[in-house]
Amino acid sequence: MSSQKNYIQQQGFHLWRKTAPLGLMMVGLGFSFTGEAIIWKMQASPAWQWVAMGTLGLVVFNAGLSIFGDAVKRRTHEEWQKAQQEAHESK
């Protein structure tokens, strides 16, 4: 049973290692899109272009925050469960 718990914990750790950086990259990409939309607006580009780019930037930014937040939540929960299990086993 212990090896199965270790396997599940390892899977969670590997998932966290993939989703946390993905979320951070998406946050940066969303900022870049939004910044590009601001530049387009300042250059007097057609409104539909900078509005579409700005909206896309905000969507990507918020999706990145959600993915990163979920990764942090999962990792924190796993660490808390591990600490609780170790405390229970030491009794």
VONU-553113 format. One record per residue: residue in three letters; x negated, y negated, z of N, C-alpha, C in turn. Coordinates in pm, whole numbers, padded with zeros to 5 digits, always signed. Atoms other than C-alpha are relative to their C-alpha. Layout:
BEGIN
ALAXYZXYZXYZ...
***
This chain:
BEGIN
MET-00082+00120+00000+00000+00000+00000-00087-00126+00000SER+00089+00115-00007-00286-00236+00077-00058-00034-00136SER+00056+00026+00133-00435-00195-00271+00103-00065-00091GLN-00105+00062+00080-00099-00286-00424+00015-00147+00036LYS-00008+00141-00042-00084-00607-00218-00118-00078-00054ASN+00118+00067+00054-00439-00693-00323+00016-00025-00150TYR-00022+00015+00143-00345-00635-00687+00098-00115-00028ILE-00098+00107+00018-00041-00863-00656-00062-00135+00032GLN+00067+00125-00034-00252-01131-00485-00097-00041-00110GLN+00093+00032+00109-00512-01107-00762+00075-00052-00122GLN-00079+00049+00113-00242-01149-01026+00045-00143+00024GLY-00041+00137-00033-00113-01457-00846-00115-00098-00013PHE+00117+00087+00010-00464-01600-00827-00034-00028-00146HIS+00030+00020+00142-00522-01543-01199+00104-00089-00067LEU-00104+00088+00054-00188-01705-01281-00026-00144+00041TRP+00030+00134-00048-00283-02004-01066-00118-00060-00077ARG+00117+00049+00071-00620-02032-01240+00032-00041-00143LYS-00040+00038+00137-00440-02061-01575+00096-00119+00002THR-00105+00103+00005-00143-02281-01487-00045-00134+00057ALA+00044+00127-00058-00317-02542-01271-00077-00084-00103PRO+00068+00080+00102-00563-02651-01544+00090-00037-00118LEU-00093+00032+00108-00289-02629-01806+00084-00122+00036GLY-00079+00115-00044-00075-02868-01604-00080-00129-00001LEU+00083+00120+00000-00363-03111-01559-00032-00047-00141MET+00025+00039+00140-00442-03103-01931+00124-00066-00060MET-00122+00059+00053-00080-03176-02010+00024-00140+00056VAL-00011+00134-00058-00081-03472-01771-00087-00097-00079GLY+00091+00085+00078-00383-03614-01953+00050-00025-00141LEU-00054+00014+00136-00228-03548-02293+00119-00095-00001GLY-00114+00090-00009+00091-03721-02185-00042-00145+00018PHE+00054+00136-00014-00108-04025-02070-00055-00051-00133SER+00058+00040+00129-00290-04030-02404+00110-00038-00099PHE-00111+00032+00091+00035-04018-02602+00065-00132+00039THR-00063+00124-00046+00184-04294-02389-00088-00121-00030GLY+00093+00109+00032-00127-04507-02429-00001-00032-00148GLU-00006+00022+00145-00117-04458-02803+00128-00073-00038ALA-00126+00069+00028+00248-04566-02804-00011-00148+00037ILE+00019+00141-00041+00150-04885-02618-00082-00074-00105ILE+00082+00063+00104-00118-04957-02876+00084-00026-00125TRP-00085+00017+00117+00132-04902-03158+00098-00116+00019LYS-00095+00109-00026+00377-05141-02992-00072-00134-00012MET+00076+00125+00006+00108-05408-02958-00038-00036-00144GLN+00035+00023+00140+00021-05366-03327+00124-00025-00087ALA-00127+00028+00068+00386-05432-03417+00039+00110-00098SER-00046-00113+00080+00447-05085-03559+00152+00009+00010PRO-00146-00015-00009+00807-04989-03633+00040+00060+00136ALA-00044-00040-00134+01003-04936-03312+00017+00150+00014TRP-00025-00144-00011+01097-04577-03391-00129+00077+00024GLN+00127-00071-00017+00729-04479-03403-00049-00005+00144TRP+00054+00008-00135+00618-04614-03068+00099+00051+00105VAL-00099-00056-00093+00946-04518-02898-00010+00152+00001ALA+00011-00146+00008+00914-04160-03022-00129+00049+00067MET+00128-00041-00060+00546-04139-02921+00003-00021+00151GLY-00009+00025-00144+00614-04294-02581+00089+00102+00070THR-00089-00102-00057+00903-04057-02518-00069+00135+00007LEU+00075-00125+00000+00691-03759-02619-00107-00001+00109GLY+00101+00010-00105+00414-03882-02390+00058+00019+00139LEU-00062-00014-00131+00648-03908-02093+00050+00143+00023VAL-00046-00139-00012+00795-03563-02163-00117+00093+00031VAL+00118-00085-00022+00451-03402-02183-00059-00027+00138PHE+00052+00036-00131+00333-03591-01874+00081+00065+00112ASN-00087-00059-00103+00632-03479-01667-00004+00152+00000ALA+00013-00146+00006+00605-03121-01790-00131+00044+00065GLY+00128-00030-00062+00239-03122-01688+00005-00011+00151LEU-00016+00013-00145+00326-03249-01342+00079+00117+00058SER-00080-00113-00047+00587-02977-01308-00080+00128+00004ILE+00081-00122+00005+00351-02701-01414-00107-00002+00107PHE+00104+00010-00103+00072-02826-01189+00060+00011+00140GLY-00066-00009-00131+00310-02872-00896+00043+00141+00034ASP-00039-00139-00022+00444-02520-00938-00122+00087+00032ALA+00122-00077-00027+00089-02382-00948-00050-00025+00142VAL+00043+00033-00135-00001-02564-00627+00094+00064+00103LYS-00098-00060-00091+00319-02445-00461-00023+00150+00013ARG+00023-00144-00004+00253-02083-00556-00127+00034+00077ARG+00128-00026-00067-00108-02097-00440+00010-00023+00150THR-00018+00029-00142-00014-02257-00109+00082+00109+00067HIS-00084-00106-00055+00257-01997-00053-00080+00129+00016GLU+00082-00121-00008+00014-01713-00128-00100-00009+00114GLU+00097+00018-00108-00247-01856+00110+00069+00009+00137TRP-00075-00005-00126+00017-01898+00381+00038+00144+00034GLN-00035-00140-00024+00136-01539+00338-00122+00081+00042LYS+00123-00071-00035-00222-01414+00351-00041-00030+00144ALA+00034+00038-00137-00287-01606+00674+00096+00066+00100GLN-00098-00064-00088+00035-01472+00827-00028+00149+00012GLN+00029-00143+00000-00057-01116+00729-00124+00028+00084GLU+00122-00018-00079-00407-01150+00877+00025-00021+00149ALA-00033+00026-00141-00266-01295+01199+00080+00118+00058HIS-00081-00112-00046-00016-01009+01222-00086+00125+00018GLU+00086-00118-00009-00283-00744+01159-00100-00008+00116SER+00097+00015-00108-00516-00889+01422+00062+00022+00138LYS-00069-00020-00130-00253-00845+01696-00003+00143+00042
***
